[in-house]
Amino acid sequence: MPPFAPQVARPIKVAVLGGGMIARLVLEQARGGKLPGMEIVALLGRQGASRTEVLARQFGVPYVLDRRALMAHAPHAVLEAASHDAVREHLLPLLRAGVSVIVLSAGALADQALTEAAEAAAKAGGARLLVPSGGIGGLDALNAACVAGVDEVSIQVAKPPAAWKGIAYVERLAIDLDRLAAPYVLFDGAARDGVPHFPQNVNIAAVLSLGGIGMERTRLRVVADPTLTVNTHTIRVAGYVLRA
């Protein structure tokens, strides 16, 4: 190579946990050249998770069934787009091994012990734990407001009744979701207590809590609303500044 030839940066190797819509979107973007400098090196799924295997085959990405096989592809980072269970199973070992992890199922971090262990594992492994803001715009504004002083943060997650079907917590409430005539509050309390009840539905509340005043002080209200046709998130932030 000529002595003054430009150095070409090596691509960042990324593995993906999960085979749902987010994984598909990432693979589509990578195939379309919209993620320059990034190479998808593996897709991890569970035994019998044919959807994930089909997705991997469709995009020509190696399909693996366990973390050891995933690590054989030497990823620099792993994008978790699977579930709370996937976070609990893979987060700590990956961080300890020096692999940065992007957590999309942020509700798993409502477990304070897991969050603290993850921070320690990232430090020990020299890796990074990243939690994207996702559907929340202006999270940086909340971060800045917290410096000045924020006293109250709340988020209401309201969705059509059908969106809450198949959730164990909701089923225990014995509500006929098909017969609701008015909005029904499924949960109203601290985010730390509420987020685990809705593992696929209120990750946005976990992100808001982590980026703001914490899980205990952030209030979560979950609503089944028969008047809605789209999901609606309402965030309220209040702070009081005393001037001398």
C-alpha positions in Angstrom: 0.0 0.0 0.0 1.4 3.5 -0.9 2.8 5.2 2.2 0.2 8.0 2.1 -2.9 6.0 1.1 -5.9 6.9 3.2 -6.8 4.5 6.0 -10.2 2.9 5.6 -12.0 2.5 8.9 -13.1 -1.1 9.7 -16.9 -1.5 9.9 -18.6 -1.8 13.3 -19.8 -5.4 13.7 -23.3 -5.6 15.1 -25.4 -8.6 16.0 -29.1 -8.4 16.5 -31.3 -10.2 19.2 -34.8 -10.9 17.9 -36.5 -11.3 14.6 -39.5 -8.9 14.8 -40.3 -5.7 13.0 -37.4 -3.7 14.4 -34.9 -6.4 13.4 -36.4 -6.4 9.9 -36.1 -2.6 9.6 -32.5 -2.6 10.7 -31.6 -5.3 8.1 -33.5 -3.4 5.4 -31.6 -0.2 6.2 -28.3 -2.1 6.2 -29.0 -3.7 2.9 -30.0 -0.4 1.4 -26.7 1.2 2.4 -28.3 3.5 4.9 -26.2 2.3 7.8 -22.7 3.1 6.5 -19.8 1.7 8.5 -21.9 -1.0 10.1 -22.0 -4.7 9.3 -24.7 -7.0 10.6 -22.8 -10.2 11.5 -25.4 -12.4 13.2 -29.1 -12.7 14.1 -29.8 -14.6 17.4 -33.1 -16.4 17.9 -34.6 -19.2 19.9 -34.9 -22.8 18.9 -38.0 -23.1 16.9 -38.3 -19.4 16.3 -38.8 -19.9 12.6 -39.7 -16.2 11.9 -36.2 -15.2 13.0 -34.5 -17.9 11.0 -36.5 -17.0 7.9 -35.5 -13.3 8.4 -31.9 -14.2 8.7 -32.0 -16.4 5.5 -33.9 -13.6 3.6 -31.1 -11.1 4.3 -28.2 -13.5 4.1 -27.2 -13.1 7.8 -25.9 -15.9 9.9 -28.5 -17.3 12.2 -27.4 -18.5 15.7 -29.2 -20.1 18.6 -27.0 -19.2 21.6 -24.7 -16.5 22.9 -21.5 -18.6 22.3 -22.3 -19.0 18.6 -23.1 -15.2 18.5 -19.7 -14.4 20.1 -17.9 -16.5 17.5 -18.8 -13.7 15.0 -16.9 -11.2 17.2 -19.5 -8.4 17.4 -18.5 -5.0 18.7 -22.1 -4.3 19.7 -25.4 -6.1 20.1 -28.8 -4.6 19.3 -31.4 -6.1 21.6 -34.8 -6.0 19.8 -36.4 -9.1 21.4 -37.9 -9.0 24.9 -37.4 -8.3 28.6 -36.4 -12.0 28.9 -33.7 -11.5 26.3 -32.3 -8.5 28.2 -32.2 -10.5 31.5 -30.5 -13.5 29.8 -27.9 -11.8 27.7 -27.1 -8.3 28.9 -24.7 -8.9 31.7 -22.6 -11.6 30.0 -22.2 -9.5 26.9 -21.2 -6.4 28.8 -18.7 -8.4 30.8 -17.2 -9.7 27.6 -16.6 -6.2 26.3 -19.6 -6.1 23.9 -21.7 -2.9 24.0 -25.4 -3.5 24.2 -28.2 -1.3 22.8 -31.3 -2.1 24.8 -34.7 -1.4 23.2 -36.7 -3.4 25.7 -35.9 -0.8 28.3 -38.7 -1.9 30.7 -36.4 -4.7 31.8 -34.3 -2.1 33.5 -37.1 -1.4 35.9 -35.3 -4.1 37.9 -32.9 -1.9 39.8 -30.6 -4.8 40.7 -30.2 -5.6 37.0 -29.5 -2.0 36.1 -26.9 -1.6 38.8 -25.3 -5.0 37.8 -25.3 -3.9 34.1 -23.5 -0.6 34.9 -20.9 -2.6 36.9 -20.5 -5.1 34.1 -20.1 -2.4 31.5 -17.4 -0.8 33.5 -15.6 -4.1 34.1 -15.8 -5.1 30.5 -15.0 -1.7 29.0 -18.3 -1.8 27.1 -21.2 0.6 26.9 -24.9 0.2 27.9 -27.0 2.3 25.5 -30.8 3.0 25.9 -32.1 4.9 22.9 -34.9 7.5 23.4 -37.1 5.6 21.0 -40.5 7.3 20.6 -39.8 10.2 23.0 -38.9 13.5 21.3 -37.0 16.1 23.4 -35.6 13.7 26.0 -32.5 16.0 26.0 -34.8 18.8 27.2 -35.9 16.7 30.1 -32.3 16.0 31.0 -31.5 19.7 31.0 -34.6 20.5 33.0 -33.6 18.0 35.7 -30.4 20.0 36.2 -32.5 23.0 37.1 -35.0 21.0 39.1 -37.9 18.8 38.1 -40.4 17.9 40.7 -43.0 15.8 38.8 -42.9 13.7 35.7 -45.8 11.6 34.5 -46.6 9.6 31.3 -50.0 8.3 30.2 -49.9 5.4 27.8 -53.3 5.1 26.2 -54.1 2.5 23.5 -57.2 0.8 22.0 -58.5 -2.0 24.2 -57.3 -4.7 21.8 -53.7 -3.6 22.4 -53.9 -4.8 26.0 -55.1 -8.4 25.2 -53.0 -11.3 26.2 -51.2 -9.6 29.0 -51.3 -11.6 32.2 -51.7 -8.6 34.5 -54.7 -7.3 32.5 -56.3 -10.7 32.4 -56.1 -10.9 36.2 -58.2 -7.7 36.3 -61.0 -9.7 34.7 -62.1 -6.8 32.4 -64.0 -7.4 29.2 -61.9 -5.3 26.9 -64.3 -5.9 24.0 -67.2 -4.2 25.9 -65.5 -1.1 27.2 -67.7 2.0 26.7 -65.3 4.5 28.2 -61.6 4.8 29.0 -60.5 2.3 31.7 -57.4 2.8 33.8 -55.4 -0.4 34.0 -52.6 1.0 36.1 -51.8 4.2 37.9 -48.7 4.4 40.1 -44.9 4.5 40.1 -43.2 3.5 36.9 -41.0 1.0 38.7 -44.2 -0.9 39.8 -46.1 -0.6 36.6 -43.6 -1.2 33.8 -43.0 -4.9 34.6 -46.7 -5.6 34.2 -46.6 -4.6 30.5 -43.4 -6.1 29.1 -44.1 -5.2 25.4 -46.2 -2.1 25.8 -44.7 0.6 28.0 -41.0 0.5 27.4 -41.3 4.2 26.6 -42.2 4.9 30.2 -38.9 3.2 31.3 -36.9 5.3 28.9 -38.6 8.5 30.3 -37.8 7.4 33.9 -34.2 6.6 33.2 -33.7 9.9 31.4 -35.5 11.9 34.0 -36.1 11.7 37.7 -36.1 7.9 38.2 -38.5 5.0 38.3 -39.9 5.7 41.7 -40.7 9.3 41.1 -42.0 9.0 37.5 -45.8 8.3 37.5 -47.2 5.9 35.0 -50.9 5.7 34.0 -52.0 3.0 31.6 -55.3 3.3 29.9 -57.5 1.1 27.6 -59.5 3.6 25.6 -62.2 2.4 23.2 -62.4 5.9 21.5 -58.8 5.6 20.2 -57.6 4.1 16.9 -53.9 4.9 17.5 -51.6 4.7 20.5 -51.2 7.9 22.4 -48.5 9.0 24.9 -49.0 12.1 27.1 -46.0 13.3 29.0 -46.2 16.0 31.7 -43.2 17.6 33.4 -43.4 20.2 36.2 -40.7 22.0 38.2 -40.7 24.9 40.5 -37.9 27.4 40.8 -37.7 29.6 43.9 -36.1 33.0 43.4 -34.6 35.0 46.2 
